[in-house]
Amino acid sequence: MSDPTALELELKKMIVEALVLEDVAPEEIESDAPLFVEGLGLDSIDALELAMVLEERYGVTLSEDPDENRQIFESVRSLAAFVSDHRTQ
């Protein structure tokens, strides 16, 4: 099993690159901070973009259930746990 903190940093870099967050360094994103609204302030368009990148990079497919996806995208830590459990690449 890979180091969860390494995966979290990898995901932080992916988020910054995929969403072109020019004012945010990956290291500044807290693993437990919310990604949407009060945290990084991402929106549903950002979620779709991230979902496509996650599928391409890790082979993970998100659920059709919006509540489940909300939990997956709650923080970098929850996203890393999902990717770790479901990755095919």
PyMOL commands that set and color helices and strands:
alter all, ss='L'
color gray80, all
select helices_A, chain A and resi 4-18+26-28+44-58+66-72+76-86
alter helices_A, ss='H'
color red, helices_A
deselect
rebuild
show_as cartoon
